[in-house]
Amino acid sequence: MPSLKDLRIRISSVKSTRKITSAMKMVAASKLRRAQTAAEDARPYAERMERMLGDLAATLAGFEGAPKLIAGTGRDDVHLLVAFTADRGLCGGFNGTIVREVRRRALALQADGKTVKIYCVGRKGADALKRDFKDQIVARATGVAGKTGVPFEQARKVSRDLRDMFERGEFDVCTIVYNRFRSAISQIVTPQQVIPFPVPDADPVAPAPRGPEAGYIYEPEEEEILAALLPRNLSVQVYRAMLESNASEQGARMTAMDNATRNAGDMIDDLTLTYNRTRQAYITKELIEIISGAEAL
């Protein structure tokens, strides 16, 4: 049985931990409001830009003059997985879900005879994946989220790295894997192919357009529009993934710290009850010894 001093030290230690987790919960809640707003504001622009480019790219799919970001390399041998995780821990299963999905995809691709490379955005993802895929990690990016959020320059830097690697022929297909923010207690692991740009399949049952909606005239030509917008769209999609990941991280950390604070409170109650019972047992024992000594005299 632990002594009273040990119990007092343990109670004091748990109380200090509860203060830390409570403070981290409030900080995460404050950052979550800004991060959630930024992620939700970026969704309409990213989704509509992707849909618009999909419609535009569908007219050039299969043509020799199609941009390389749409046509690809013509191969499917080397896959690059971009894992978006956090630089810090204490955020529940946020990092673990991304690591498991990237590991699952990498193993499945390797089983199909593909070569896998990994680009880690966030220190925690690199630390976890290097145990199994140390040689496959080709690049890392840390410090993406600042004190006031995620600057677009970080997304531009990562997208520039992806374009440069693609132009050098280092991979054929690039897929980003990030947590899409749903709520503070729910994040959705989302894989998204960004290189080559996925051209939507035509719907065979959709009615053919008629009247003035039958065709469009582009100025300048489709090739010039895509050449300018495809790199920008890559930056936008990477930026969206960073914003979603940042909001998910803050939500997961707030939830984890709230649970930790509650658990610390329960532990303090249990330790206090044990301390009182142990103290009462010591007092009772001393009284018995005094009474026994007095009766012996």
SVG drawing of the C-alpha trace seen along z (x, -y; Angstrom):
<svg xmlns="http://www.w3.org/2000/svg" viewBox="-32 -35 48 43">
<polyline fill="none" stroke="black" stroke-width="0.4" points="0.0,0.0 1.4,-3.4 2.2,-5.8 0.3,-9.0 3.2,-11.0 3.3,-9.0 -0.5,-9.6 -0.1,-13.3 2.6,-13.6 0.5,-11.6 -2.5,-13.8 -0.4,-17.0 1.1,-15.6 -2.3,-14.7 -3.7,-18.1 -0.7,-19.7 -1.4,-17.5 -5.1,-18.5 -4.1,-22.2 -2.0,-21.6 -4.6,-19.6 -7.3,-22.1 -5.1,-24.9 -4.3,-23.0 -8.0,-22.3 -8.8,-26.0 -6.0,-26.9 -7.1,-24.3 -10.7,-25.5 -9.6,-29.0 -7.5,-27.9 -10.3,-25.6 -12.7,-28.4 -10.3,-30.1 -9.2,-26.9 -12.7,-25.7 -13.8,-28.9 -10.8,-28.9 -11.4,-25.3 -15.1,-25.8 -14.5,-29.0 -11.9,-27.3 -14.2,-24.3 -16.5,-26.0 -13.7,-27.6 -11.6,-24.4 -14.6,-22.2 -15.9,-24.5 -12.5,-25.0 -11.9,-21.3 -15.3,-20.8 -14.7,-23.5 -11.3,-22.1 -12.8,-18.6 -15.4,-19.8 -12.7,-21.7 -10.2,-18.8 -12.8,-16.3 -12.7,-18.1 -8.9,-17.4 -8.7,-14.0 -6.9,-11.6 -5.5,-14.4 -1.8,-14.6 -1.7,-18.3 -3.2,-17.8 -1.1,-19.2 1.1,-16.7 -0.7,-17.4 -3.8,-15.8 -2.3,-13.3 0.2,-12.0 3.3,-10.0 1.3,-7.2 2.5,-4.9 1.2,-3.7 4.4,-2.3 5.6,-4.9 3.1,-6.3 3.8,-9.2 1.7,-9.4 1.6,-12.8 0.7,-12.3 -0.7,-15.4 -0.1,-15.0 0.7,-17.3 4.1,-18.4 2.9,-17.7 1.1,-14.9 -1.5,-14.9 -4.3,-15.0 -5.9,-11.6 -6.0,-9.4 -5.5,-12.2 -2.0,-11.2 -2.6,-7.5 -5.5,-7.4 -3.4,-9.1 -0.4,-6.8 -2.6,-3.7 -4.2,-4.8 -0.9,-5.6 0.6,-2.3 -2.3,-0.4 -2.2,-2.1 1.6,-1.7 1.5,2.0 -1.4,2.6 0.5,0.8 3.7,2.8 1.7,6.0 0.6,5.0 4.2,4.5 4.2,0.7 7.0,-1.5 5.9,-3.7 7.4,-7.0 6.1,-9.1 6.1,-12.9 5.5,-13.7 3.9,-17.0 4.2,-17.1 6.8,-15.7 4.6,-13.0 3.8,-11.3 7.5,-11.1 8.4,-9.7 5.8,-7.0 6.3,-6.0 10.1,-5.8 9.8,-2.6 8.4,-0.7 9.2,-3.0 12.4,-4.7 13.8,-4.3 10.6,-5.4 10.3,-8.8 11.7,-11.2 10.8,-14.6 9.5,-16.2 7.8,-19.5 7.4,-20.7 6.1,-23.9 3.2,-24.3 0.8,-25.8 1.8,-29.1 0.3,-30.8 -2.4,-32.5 -3.2,-29.6 -1.8,-28.1 -0.3,-30.6 -0.9,-29.9 2.9,-30.2 3.3,-26.8 0.8,-25.2 2.6,-26.9 5.9,-25.5 4.6,-21.9 2.8,-22.1 6.0,-23.4 7.9,-20.5 5.3,-18.1 5.4,-19.7 9.2,-19.6 9.3,-16.0 6.7,-15.1 8.5,-17.0 11.7,-15.2 9.9,-11.9 10.2,-10.8 6.6,-9.5 3.6,-8.8 0.7,-9.2 0.4,-11.5 -2.3,-11.0 -2.7,-13.3 -4.1,-11.8 -5.5,-14.1 -8.2,-14.4 -11.3,-16.2 -12.9,-18.2 -16.4,-17.2 -16.7,-18.2 -14.5,-18.4 -15.0,-14.7 -15.1,-13.4 -12.6,-13.6 -12.8,-11.8 -9.6,-10.3 -9.7,-11.5 -7.4,-10.3 -7.4,-12.5 -5.5,-12.1 -4.0,-15.4 -1.5,-14.3 -2.5,-13.6 -5.6,-15.6 -8.5,-13.1 -10.8,-13.6 -14.4,-12.8 -16.0,-9.9 -18.9,-10.8 -22.3,-9.7 -23.7,-7.4 -27.3,-7.9 -27.1,-11.6 -29.2,-13.4 -27.2,-15.3 -27.2,-19.1 -29.4,-21.0 -29.9,-24.5 -27.5,-27.3 -25.9,-25.0 -24.6,-22.6 -21.1,-24.0 -18.7,-26.7 -16.2,-29.0 -13.0,-29.5 -10.8,-32.6 -7.9,-31.8 -7.9,-28.2 -8.5,-25.3 -4.8,-24.4 -3.7,-27.8 -6.4,-28.0 -5.4,-24.6 -1.7,-25.4 -2.3,-28.4 -5.0,-26.9 -3.7,-23.4 -0.7,-24.4 -2.8,-26.9 -5.4,-24.2 -2.7,-21.9 -1.8,-24.7 -5.4,-25.2 -6.1,-21.5 -2.9,-21.2 -3.9,-24.4 -7.4,-23.0 -5.8,-19.7 -3.6,-21.8 -6.6,-23.8 -8.7,-20.7 -5.9,-19.0 -5.2,-21.9 -8.9,-22.2 -9.0,-18.4 -5.9,-18.6 -7.3,-21.3 -10.6,-19.5 -8.9,-16.2 -6.6,-17.9 -9.5,-19.8 -11.4,-16.5 -8.4,-14.6 -7.5,-17.2 -11.1,-17.4 -11.1,-13.6 -7.7,-13.8 -9.0,-16.6 -12.0,-14.5 -9.9,-11.4 -7.5,-13.4 -10.5,-14.6 -11.7,-11.0 -8.2,-9.9 -8.0,-12.7 -11.3,-11.6 -10.1,-8.0 -6.7,-9.0 -8.4,-11.3 -10.7,-8.5 -7.7,-6.2 -5.8,-8.8 -8.7,-9.4 -9.1,-5.6 -5.4,-5.1 -5.3,-8.1 -8.2,-6.7 -6.6,-3.3 -3.4,-4.9 -5.4,-6.8 -7.3,-3.7 -4.1,-1.7 -2.5,-4.3 -5.6,-4.5 -5.6,-0.7 -1.9,-0.8 -2.5,-3.5 -5.5,-1.7 -3.6,1.6 -0.7,-0.1 -2.9,-1.7 -4.6,1.6 -1.3,3.3 -0.3,0.8"/>
</svg>
